[in-house]
Amino acid sequence: MKTRIYSLLLFLVCGVTTAHAQTTNYQVYALFVINIAKYSAWPTQSGDLHVTVLGKSKTYDELMKHEGKNVNGHILKVTQVDNAADIGQPEIIYLADGKSSALDDVLRATQGKAVMIISEREGLFKKGAGFSFVVMDNSTLRFDINNTELEKRQIKVSKNLTALANTMM
């Protein structure tokens, strides 16, 4: 287990995590989503690990390349929807940048449920998303965590993962 965590740390610290403002590396976003899932635990997760992408994002295409793979004993299933009303029962909702305004609808639809919301847009962790990505001045992709929201949803995130956060509340 420690070896896997150190591998994640090395992955996140290395230059592999670079996302350029001009050319967004959606492959890196998808790998972050998968690694966040690997180091998180849901209270009643059994069967598949469902990730729903709300809105259009090339991250969806990159996540689809990993569909069917094993993530902590769960098979990764990825879907894409255009409306918050169609999200279903996923463990993770990936909120595309163009659908950031739907965060309130997603929060209402998932209230009281163990659903992790990961936002492509910076700063939405302050408004209720569990994670939001941020591109640093040196073009490195990082993430912010709303641990309070995750705890309300009974989702546990590895302390080693939270130690890598840019900002945590």
Rosetta constraint file for C-alpha pairs under 8 A:
AtomPair CA 1 CA 5 HARMONIC 6.38 0.50
AtomPair CA 2 CA 6 HARMONIC 6.09 0.50
AtomPair CA 3 CA 7 HARMONIC 6.08 0.50
AtomPair CA 4 CA 8 HARMONIC 6.23 0.50
AtomPair CA 5 CA 9 HARMONIC 6.19 0.50
AtomPair CA 5 CA 160 HARMONIC 7.12 0.50
AtomPair CA 6 CA 10 HARMONIC 6.07 0.50
AtomPair CA 7 CA 11 HARMONIC 6.05 0.50
AtomPair CA 8 CA 12 HARMONIC 6.10 0.50
AtomPair CA 8 CA 35 HARMONIC 7.44 0.50
AtomPair CA 9 CA 13 HARMONIC 6.02 0.50
AtomPair CA 9 CA 164 HARMONIC 7.68 0.50
AtomPair CA 10 CA 14 HARMONIC 5.95 0.50
AtomPair CA 11 CA 16 HARMONIC 6.72 0.50
AtomPair CA 11 CA 17 HARMONIC 7.26 0.50
AtomPair CA 12 CA 16 HARMONIC 7.24 0.50
AtomPair CA 12 CA 17 HARMONIC 5.81 0.50
AtomPair CA 13 CA 17 HARMONIC 7.14 0.50
AtomPair CA 15 CA 140 HARMONIC 7.62 0.50
AtomPair CA 16 CA 28 HARMONIC 7.70 0.50
AtomPair CA 17 CA 28 HARMONIC 6.23 0.50
AtomPair CA 17 CA 140 HARMONIC 5.89 0.50
AtomPair CA 17 CA 141 HARMONIC 5.65 0.50
AtomPair CA 17 CA 142 HARMONIC 7.90 0.50
AtomPair CA 18 CA 25 HARMONIC 7.68 0.50
AtomPair CA 18 CA 28 HARMONIC 7.69 0.50
AtomPair CA 18 CA 139 HARMONIC 5.72 0.50
AtomPair CA 18 CA 140 HARMONIC 4.23 0.50
AtomPair CA 18 CA 141 HARMONIC 5.55 0.50
AtomPair CA 19 CA 23 HARMONIC 7.31 0.50
AtomPair CA 19 CA 24 HARMONIC 5.47 0.50
AtomPair CA 19 CA 25 HARMONIC 5.17 0.50
AtomPair CA 19 CA 28 HARMONIC 7.21 0.50
AtomPair CA 19 CA 135 HARMONIC 6.81 0.50
AtomPair CA 19 CA 139 HARMONIC 5.50 0.50
AtomPair CA 19 CA 140 HARMONIC 5.61 0.50
AtomPair CA 19 CA 141 HARMONIC 5.45 0.50
AtomPair CA 20 CA 24 HARMONIC 5.25 0.50
AtomPair CA 20 CA 25 HARMONIC 6.81 0.50
AtomPair CA 20 CA 135 HARMONIC 7.81 0.50
AtomPair CA 20 CA 139 HARMONIC 5.21 0.50
AtomPair CA 20 CA 140 HARMONIC 7.54 0.50
AtomPair CA 21 CA 135 HARMONIC 7.46 0.50
AtomPair CA 21 CA 139 HARMONIC 6.71 0.50
AtomPair CA 25 CA 29 HARMONIC 6.94 0.50
AtomPair CA 26 CA 30 HARMONIC 6.22 0.50
AtomPair CA 26 CA 58 HARMONIC 6.03 0.50
AtomPair CA 26 CA 59 HARMONIC 4.93 0.50
AtomPair CA 26 CA 62 HARMONIC 6.69 0.50
AtomPair CA 27 CA 31 HARMONIC 6.23 0.50
AtomPair CA 27 CA 59 HARMONIC 6.61 0.50
AtomPair CA 27 CA 62 HARMONIC 5.49 0.50
AtomPair CA 27 CA 63 HARMONIC 7.91 0.50
AtomPair CA 28 CA 32 HARMONIC 6.13 0.50
AtomPair CA 29 CA 33 HARMONIC 6.35 0.50
AtomPair CA 29 CA 59 HARMONIC 6.39 0.50
AtomPair CA 30 CA 34 HARMONIC 6.34 0.50
AtomPair CA 30 CA 59 HARMONIC 5.61 0.50
AtomPair CA 30 CA 60 HARMONIC 7.69 0.50
AtomPair CA 30 CA 62 HARMONIC 5.91 0.50
AtomPair CA 30 CA 63 HARMONIC 5.43 0.50
AtomPair CA 31 CA 35 HARMONIC 6.07 0.50
AtomPair CA 31 CA 63 HARMONIC 7.89 0.50
AtomPair CA 32 CA 36 HARMONIC 5.91 0.50
AtomPair CA 33 CA 37 HARMONIC 6.23 0.50
AtomPair CA 33 CA 118 HARMONIC 7.78 0.50
AtomPair CA 34 CA 38 HARMONIC 6.24 0.50
AtomPair CA 34 CA 71 HARMONIC 7.55 0.50
AtomPair CA 35 CA 39 HARMONIC 6.39 0.50
AtomPair CA 36 CA 40 HARMONIC 6.28 0.50
AtomPair CA 36 CA 161 HARMONIC 7.54 0.50
AtomPair CA 37 CA 41 HARMONIC 7.66 0.50
AtomPair CA 37 CA 71 HARMONIC 7.45 0.50
AtomPair CA 38 CA 71 HARMONIC 6.02 0.50
AtomPair CA 38 CA 72 HARMONIC 6.00 0.50
AtomPair CA 39 CA 157 HARMONIC 6.03 0.50
AtomPair CA 39 CA 158 HARMONIC 5.44 0.50
AtomPair CA 39 CA 161 HARMONIC 6.83 0.50
AtomPair CA 40 CA 155 HARMONIC 6.86 0.50
AtomPair CA 40 CA 156 HARMONIC 5.49 0.50
AtomPair CA 40 CA 157 HARMONIC 4.36 0.50
AtomPair CA 40 CA 158 HARMONIC 6.10 0.50
AtomPair CA 41 CA 45 HARMONIC 7.84 0.50
AtomPair CA 41 CA 155 HARMONIC 5.70 0.50
AtomPair CA 41 CA 156 HARMONIC 5.06 0.50
AtomPair CA 41 CA 157 HARMONIC 6.48 0.50
AtomPair CA 42 CA 91 HARMONIC 7.76 0.50
AtomPair CA 42 CA 114 HARMONIC 6.47 0.50
AtomPair CA 42 CA 154 HARMONIC 6.69 0.50
AtomPair CA 42 CA 155 HARMONIC 4.89 0.50
AtomPair CA 42 CA 156 HARMONIC 6.62 0.50
AtomPair CA 43 CA 114 HARMONIC 7.18 0.50
AtomPair CA 43 CA 154 HARMONIC 6.23 0.50
AtomPair CA 43 CA 155 HARMONIC 6.64 0.50
AtomPair CA 45 CA 49 HARMONIC 7.80 0.50
AtomPair CA 45 CA 91 HARMONIC 7.91 0.50
AtomPair CA 46 CA 74 HARMONIC 7.48 0.50
AtomPair CA 47 CA 74 HARMONIC 5.88 0.50
AtomPair CA 47 CA 75 HARMONIC 7.23 0.50
AtomPair CA 48 CA 74 HARMONIC 4.88 0.50
AtomPair CA 48 CA 75 HARMONIC 4.70 0.50
AtomPair CA 48 CA 76 HARMONIC 6.04 0.50
AtomPair CA 48 CA 77 HARMONIC 6.60 0.50
AtomPair CA 49 CA 71 HARMONIC 7.53 0.50
AtomPair CA 49 CA 74 HARMONIC 5.52 0.50
AtomPair CA 49 CA 75 HARMONIC 5.73 0.50
AtomPair CA 49 CA 76 HARMONIC 4.88 0.50
AtomPair CA 49 CA 77 HARMONIC 5.97 0.50
AtomPair CA 49 CA 90 HARMONIC 7.41 0.50
AtomPair CA 49 CA 91 HARMONIC 6.34 0.50
AtomPair CA 50 CA 76 HARMONIC 6.16 0.50
AtomPair CA 50 CA 77 HARMONIC 4.85 0.50
AtomPair CA 50 CA 78 HARMONIC 5.97 0.50
AtomPair CA 50 CA 79 HARMONIC 7.81 0.50
AtomPair CA 50 CA 89 HARMONIC 7.71 0.50
AtomPair CA 50 CA 90 HARMONIC 4.65 0.50
AtomPair CA 50 CA 91 HARMONIC 5.44 0.50
AtomPair CA 50 CA 92 HARMONIC 6.44 0.50
AtomPair CA 51 CA 76 HARMONIC 7.43 0.50
AtomPair CA 51 CA 77 HARMONIC 6.17 0.50
AtomPair CA 51 CA 78 HARMONIC 4.89 0.50
AtomPair CA 51 CA 79 HARMONIC 6.46 0.50
AtomPair CA 51 CA 90 HARMONIC 5.63 0.50
AtomPair CA 51 CA 91 HARMONIC 6.23 0.50
AtomPair CA 51 CA 92 HARMONIC 4.72 0.50
AtomPair CA 51 CA 93 HARMONIC 5.77 0.50
AtomPair CA 51 CA 94 HARMONIC 7.04 0.50
AtomPair CA 52 CA 78 HARMONIC 5.83 0.50
AtomPair CA 52 CA 79 HARMONIC 4.87 0.50
AtomPair CA 52 CA 80 HARMONIC 5.55 0.50
AtomPair CA 52 CA 81 HARMONIC 7.13 0.50
AtomPair CA 52 CA 87 HARMONIC 6.45 0.50
AtomPair CA 52 CA 90 HARMONIC 6.16 0.50
AtomPair CA 52 CA 92 HARMONIC 6.30 0.50
AtomPair CA 52 CA 93 HARMONIC 4.85 0.50
AtomPair CA 52 CA 94 HARMONIC 6.07 0.50
AtomPair CA 53 CA 57 HARMONIC 7.85 0.50
AtomPair CA 53 CA 60 HARMONIC 6.37 0.50
AtomPair CA 53 CA 78 HARMONIC 7.48 0.50
AtomPair CA 53 CA 79 HARMONIC 6.15 0.50
AtomPair CA 53 CA 80 HARMONIC 4.60 0.50
AtomPair CA 53 CA 81 HARMONIC 6.31 0.50
AtomPair CA 53 CA 93 HARMONIC 5.82 0.50
AtomPair CA 53 CA 94 HARMONIC 4.60 0.50
AtomPair CA 53 CA 95 HARMONIC 6.08 0.50
AtomPair CA 53 CA 96 HARMONIC 6.86 0.50
AtomPair CA 54 CA 80 HARMONIC 5.93 0.50
AtomPair CA 54 CA 81 HARMONIC 5.13 0.50
AtomPair CA 54 CA 82 HARMONIC 5.65 0.50
AtomPair CA 54 CA 83 HARMONIC 6.82 0.50
AtomPair CA 54 CA 84 HARMONIC 6.98 0.50
AtomPair CA 54 CA 87 HARMONIC 7.37 0.50
AtomPair CA 54 CA 93 HARMONIC 6.88 0.50
AtomPair CA 54 CA 94 HARMONIC 6.08 0.50
AtomPair CA 54 CA 95 HARMONIC 5.10 0.50
AtomPair CA 54 CA 96 HARMONIC 5.91 0.50
AtomPair CA 54 CA 99 HARMONIC 6.80 0.50
AtomPair CA 55 CA 80 HARMONIC 6.96 0.50
AtomPair CA 55 CA 81 HARMONIC 6.10 0.50
AtomPair CA 55 CA 82 HARMONIC 4.88 0.50
AtomPair CA 55 CA 83 HARMONIC 7.47 0.50
AtomPair CA 55 CA 95 HARMONIC 6.82 0.50
AtomPair CA 55 CA 96 HARMONIC 5.28 0.50
AtomPair CA 55 CA 97 HARMONIC 7.85 0.50
AtomPair CA 55 CA 98 HARMONIC 6.56 0.50
AtomPair CA 55 CA 99 HARMONIC 5.59 0.50
AtomPair CA 56 CA 60 HARMONIC 7.63 0.50
AtomPair CA 56 CA 80 HARMONIC 7.84 0.50
AtomPair CA 56 CA 82 HARMONIC 7.51 0.50
AtomPair CA 56 CA 96 HARMONIC 6.24 0.50
AtomPair CA 56 CA 98 HARMONIC 7.08 0.50
AtomPair CA 57 CA 61 HARMONIC 7.65 0.50
AtomPair CA 57 CA 96 HARMONIC 5.65 0.50
AtomPair CA 57 CA 97 HARMONIC 7.55 0.50
AtomPair CA 58 CA 62 HARMONIC 6.58 0.50
AtomPair CA 59 CA 63 HARMONIC 6.04 0.50
AtomPair CA 60 CA 64 HARMONIC 6.12 0.50
AtomPair CA 60 CA 78 HARMONIC 7.74 0.50
AtomPair CA 60 CA 79 HARMONIC 7.95 0.50
AtomPair CA 60 CA 80 HARMONIC 7.10 0.50
AtomPair CA 61 CA 65 HARMONIC 6.77 0.50
AtomPair CA 62 CA 66 HARMONIC 7.30 0.50
AtomPair CA 63 CA 67 HARMONIC 6.56 0.50
AtomPair CA 63 CA 78 HARMONIC 6.93 0.50
AtomPair CA 64 CA 78 HARMONIC 6.31 0.50
AtomPair CA 66 CA 76 HARMONIC 7.19 0.50
AtomPair CA 67 CA 75 HARMONIC 7.55 0.50
AtomPair CA 67 CA 76 HARMONIC 5.08 0.50
AtomPair CA 67 CA 77 HARMONIC 5.41 0.50
AtomPair CA 67 CA 78 HARMONIC 6.25 0.50
AtomPair CA 68 CA 75 HARMONIC 5.31 0.50
AtomPair CA 68 CA 76 HARMONIC 5.07 0.50
AtomPair CA 68 CA 77 HARMONIC 6.30 0.50
AtomPair CA 69 CA 75 HARMONIC 5.54 0.50
AtomPair CA 69 CA 76 HARMONIC 5.58 0.50
AtomPair CA 70 CA 74 HARMONIC 5.38 0.50
AtomPair CA 70 CA 75 HARMONIC 4.75 0.50
AtomPair CA 70 CA 76 HARMONIC 6.32 0.50
AtomPair CA 71 CA 75 HARMONIC 6.16 0.50
AtomPair CA 71 CA 76 HARMONIC 6.47 0.50
AtomPair CA 81 CA 86 HARMONIC 6.31 0.50
AtomPair CA 81 CA 87 HARMONIC 6.53 0.50
AtomPair CA 82 CA 86 HARMONIC 7.48 0.50
AtomPair CA 83 CA 87 HARMONIC 7.19 0.50
AtomPair CA 84 CA 102 HARMONIC 6.94 0.50
AtomPair CA 84 CA 105 HARMONIC 6.26 0.50
AtomPair CA 84 CA 106 HARMONIC 5.70 0.50
AtomPair CA 84 CA 109 HARMONIC 7.46 0.50
AtomPair CA 85 CA 109 HARMONIC 7.38 0.50
AtomPair CA 87 CA 93 HARMONIC 7.82 0.50
AtomPair CA 90 CA 115 HARMONIC 6.65 0.50
AtomPair CA 91 CA 114 HARMONIC 6.78 0.50
AtomPair CA 91 CA 115 HARMONIC 4.80 0.50
AtomPair CA 91 CA 116 HARMONIC 6.11 0.50
AtomPair CA 92 CA 115 HARMONIC 5.58 0.50
AtomPair CA 92 CA 116 HARMONIC 4.68 0.50
AtomPair CA 92 CA 117 HARMONIC 5.82 0.50
AtomPair CA 92 CA 118 HARMONIC 7.19 0.50
AtomPair CA 93 CA 115 HARMONIC 7.11 0.50
AtomPair CA 93 CA 116 HARMONIC 6.21 0.50
AtomPair CA 93 CA 117 HARMONIC 4.84 0.50
AtomPair CA 93 CA 118 HARMONIC 6.14 0.50
AtomPair CA 94 CA 117 HARMONIC 6.08 0.50
AtomPair CA 94 CA 118 HARMONIC 4.87 0.50
AtomPair CA 94 CA 119 HARMONIC 5.90 0.50
AtomPair CA 94 CA 120 HARMONIC 7.28 0.50
AtomPair CA 95 CA 99 HARMONIC 6.29 0.50
AtomPair CA 95 CA 100 HARMONIC 6.41 0.50
AtomPair CA 95 CA 103 HARMONIC 7.65 0.50
AtomPair CA 95 CA 117 HARMONIC 7.05 0.50
AtomPair CA 95 CA 118 HARMONIC 6.05 0.50
AtomPair CA 95 CA 119 HARMONIC 4.71 0.50
AtomPair CA 95 CA 120 HARMONIC 6.02 0.50
AtomPair CA 96 CA 100 HARMONIC 6.55 0.50
AtomPair CA 96 CA 119 HARMONIC 6.53 0.50
AtomPair CA 96 CA 120 HARMONIC 5.37 0.50
AtomPair CA 96 CA 121 HARMONIC 7.39 0.50
AtomPair CA 97 CA 119 HARMONIC 7.24 0.50
AtomPair CA 97 CA 120 HARMONIC 5.20 0.50
AtomPair CA 97 CA 121 HARMONIC 5.17 0.50
AtomPair CA 99 CA 103 HARMONIC 7.56 0.50
AtomPair CA 100 CA 119 HARMONIC 7.46 0.50
AtomPair CA 100 CA 121 HARMONIC 6.85 0.50
AtomPair CA 100 CA 124 HARMONIC 7.97 0.50
AtomPair CA 102 CA 106 HARMONIC 6.27 0.50
AtomPair CA 103 CA 107 HARMONIC 6.08 0.50
AtomPair CA 103 CA 128 HARMONIC 7.87 0.50
AtomPair CA 103 CA 129 HARMONIC 7.65 0.50
AtomPair CA 104 CA 108 HARMONIC 6.22 0.50
AtomPair CA 105 CA 109 HARMONIC 6.11 0.50
AtomPair CA 106 CA 110 HARMONIC 6.07 0.50
AtomPair CA 107 CA 111 HARMONIC 5.72 0.50
AtomPair CA 107 CA 128 HARMONIC 7.22 0.50
AtomPair CA 110 CA 114 HARMONIC 7.82 0.50
AtomPair CA 110 CA 115 HARMONIC 6.58 0.50
AtomPair CA 112 CA 152 HARMONIC 7.77 0.50
AtomPair CA 112 CA 153 HARMONIC 6.30 0.50
AtomPair CA 113 CA 153 HARMONIC 5.92 0.50
AtomPair CA 114 CA 153 HARMONIC 4.67 0.50
AtomPair CA 114 CA 154 HARMONIC 6.02 0.50
AtomPair CA 114 CA 155 HARMONIC 6.30 0.50
AtomPair CA 115 CA 153 HARMONIC 6.74 0.50
AtomPair CA 115 CA 155 HARMONIC 7.83 0.50
AtomPair CA 116 CA 129 HARMONIC 7.56 0.50
AtomPair CA 116 CA 130 HARMONIC 5.91 0.50
AtomPair CA 116 CA 131 HARMONIC 7.98 0.50
AtomPair CA 116 CA 150 HARMONIC 6.96 0.50
AtomPair CA 116 CA 153 HARMONIC 7.82 0.50
AtomPair CA 116 CA 155 HARMONIC 7.42 0.50
AtomPair CA 117 CA 129 HARMONIC 5.01 0.50
AtomPair CA 117 CA 130 HARMONIC 5.19 0.50
AtomPair CA 117 CA 131 HARMONIC 6.47 0.50
AtomPair CA 118 CA 129 HARMONIC 6.06 0.50
AtomPair CA 118 CA 130 HARMONIC 5.95 0.50
AtomPair CA 118 CA 131 HARMONIC 4.66 0.50
AtomPair CA 118 CA 132 HARMONIC 5.61 0.50
AtomPair CA 118 CA 133 HARMONIC 7.91 0.50
AtomPair CA 119 CA 124 HARMONIC 6.48 0.50
AtomPair CA 119 CA 125 HARMONIC 7.55 0.50
AtomPair CA 119 CA 129 HARMONIC 6.46 0.50
AtomPair CA 119 CA 130 HARMONIC 7.99 0.50
AtomPair CA 119 CA 131 HARMONIC 6.09 0.50
AtomPair CA 119 CA 132 HARMONIC 4.46 0.50
AtomPair CA 119 CA 133 HARMONIC 6.45 0.50
AtomPair CA 120 CA 132 HARMONIC 5.92 0.50
AtomPair CA 120 CA 133 HARMONIC 5.50 0.50
AtomPair CA 121 CA 132 HARMONIC 6.19 0.50
AtomPair CA 121 CA 133 HARMONIC 6.15 0.50
AtomPair CA 121 CA 134 HARMONIC 7.31 0.50
AtomPair CA 122 CA 132 HARMONIC 5.53 0.50
AtomPair CA 122 CA 133 HARMONIC 5.32 0.50
AtomPair CA 122 CA 134 HARMONIC 5.01 0.50
AtomPair CA 122 CA 135 HARMONIC 7.96 0.50
AtomPair CA 123 CA 127 HARMONIC 7.62 0.50
AtomPair CA 123 CA 132 HARMONIC 6.31 0.50
AtomPair CA 123 CA 133 HARMONIC 7.83 0.50
AtomPair CA 123 CA 134 HARMONIC 7.70 0.50
AtomPair CA 123 CA 144 HARMONIC 7.74 0.50
AtomPair CA 124 CA 128 HARMONIC 6.59 0.50
AtomPair CA 124 CA 129 HARMONIC 5.68 0.50
AtomPair CA 124 CA 131 HARMONIC 7.70 0.50
AtomPair CA 124 CA 132 HARMONIC 5.88 0.50
AtomPair CA 125 CA 129 HARMONIC 4.37 0.50
AtomPair CA 125 CA 130 HARMONIC 5.68 0.50
AtomPair CA 125 CA 131 HARMONIC 5.47 0.50
AtomPair CA 125 CA 132 HARMONIC 5.39 0.50
AtomPair CA 125 CA 144 HARMONIC 6.53 0.50
AtomPair CA 125 CA 145 HARMONIC 6.19 0.50
AtomPair CA 125 CA 146 HARMONIC 5.40 0.50
AtomPair CA 126 CA 146 HARMONIC 6.89 0.50
AtomPair CA 128 CA 146 HARMONIC 7.15 0.50
AtomPair CA 128 CA 149 HARMONIC 6.36 0.50
AtomPair CA 129 CA 146 HARMONIC 6.73 0.50
AtomPair CA 129 CA 149 HARMONIC 7.32 0.50
AtomPair CA 130 CA 145 HARMONIC 5.68 0.50
AtomPair CA 130 CA 146 HARMONIC 4.81 0.50
AtomPair CA 130 CA 147 HARMONIC 6.70 0.50
AtomPair CA 130 CA 149 HARMONIC 6.01 0.50
AtomPair CA 130 CA 150 HARMONIC 5.71 0.50
AtomPair CA 131 CA 143 HARMONIC 6.44 0.50
AtomPair CA 131 CA 144 HARMONIC 5.51 0.50
AtomPair CA 131 CA 145 HARMONIC 4.64 0.50
AtomPair CA 131 CA 146 HARMONIC 6.23 0.50
AtomPair CA 132 CA 143 HARMONIC 5.54 0.50
AtomPair CA 132 CA 144 HARMONIC 5.31 0.50
AtomPair CA 132 CA 145 HARMONIC 6.81 0.50
AtomPair CA 133 CA 141 HARMONIC 6.95 0.50
AtomPair CA 133 CA 142 HARMONIC 5.87 0.50
AtomPair CA 133 CA 143 HARMONIC 4.33 0.50
AtomPair CA 133 CA 144 HARMONIC 6.29 0.50
AtomPair CA 134 CA 141 HARMONIC 5.93 0.50
AtomPair CA 134 CA 142 HARMONIC 5.30 0.50
AtomPair CA 134 CA 143 HARMONIC 5.54 0.50
AtomPair CA 134 CA 144 HARMONIC 7.16 0.50
AtomPair CA 135 CA 139 HARMONIC 5.59 0.50
AtomPair CA 135 CA 140 HARMONIC 5.64 0.50
AtomPair CA 135 CA 141 HARMONIC 4.61 0.50
AtomPair CA 135 CA 142 HARMONIC 6.19 0.50
AtomPair CA 136 CA 140 HARMONIC 5.23 0.50
AtomPair CA 136 CA 141 HARMONIC 6.28 0.50
AtomPair CA 136 CA 142 HARMONIC 7.04 0.50
AtomPair CA 142 CA 165 HARMONIC 6.88 0.50
AtomPair CA 142 CA 166 HARMONIC 6.11 0.50
AtomPair CA 143 CA 165 HARMONIC 5.55 0.50
AtomPair CA 143 CA 166 HARMONIC 5.69 0.50
AtomPair CA 143 CA 167 HARMONIC 7.39 0.50
AtomPair CA 144 CA 165 HARMONIC 5.45 0.50
AtomPair CA 144 CA 166 HARMONIC 5.29 0.50
AtomPair CA 144 CA 167 HARMONIC 4.74 0.50
AtomPair CA 144 CA 168 HARMONIC 5.79 0.50
AtomPair CA 145 CA 162 HARMONIC 7.30 0.50
AtomPair CA 145 CA 165 HARMONIC 6.47 0.50
AtomPair CA 145 CA 166 HARMONIC 7.94 0.50
AtomPair CA 145 CA 167 HARMONIC 6.32 0.50
AtomPair CA 145 CA 168 HARMONIC 4.71 0.50
AtomPair CA 145 CA 169 HARMONIC 6.44 0.50
AtomPair CA 146 CA 150 HARMONIC 6.52 0.50
AtomPair CA 146 CA 168 HARMONIC 5.81 0.50
AtomPair CA 146 CA 169 HARMONIC 4.98 0.50
AtomPair CA 147 CA 151 HARMONIC 6.04 0.50
AtomPair CA 147 CA 168 HARMONIC 6.67 0.50
AtomPair CA 147 CA 169 HARMONIC 5.78 0.50
AtomPair CA 148 CA 152 HARMONIC 6.31 0.50
AtomPair CA 148 CA 169 HARMONIC 6.51 0.50
AtomPair CA 149 CA 153 HARMONIC 6.40 0.50
AtomPair CA 150 CA 154 HARMONIC 6.21 0.50
AtomPair CA 150 CA 155 HARMONIC 5.18 0.50
AtomPair CA 150 CA 156 HARMONIC 7.01 0.50
AtomPair CA 151 CA 155 HARMONIC 5.67 0.50
AtomPair CA 151 CA 156 HARMONIC 6.74 0.50
AtomPair CA 157 CA 161 HARMONIC 6.78 0.50
AtomPair CA 157 CA 162 HARMONIC 6.99 0.50
AtomPair CA 158 CA 162 HARMONIC 6.47 0.50
AtomPair CA 159 CA 163 HARMONIC 6.10 0.50
AtomPair CA 160 CA 164 HARMONIC 6.80 0.50
AtomPair CA 161 CA 165 HARMONIC 6.99 0.50
AtomPair CA 162 CA 168 HARMONIC 7.49 0.50
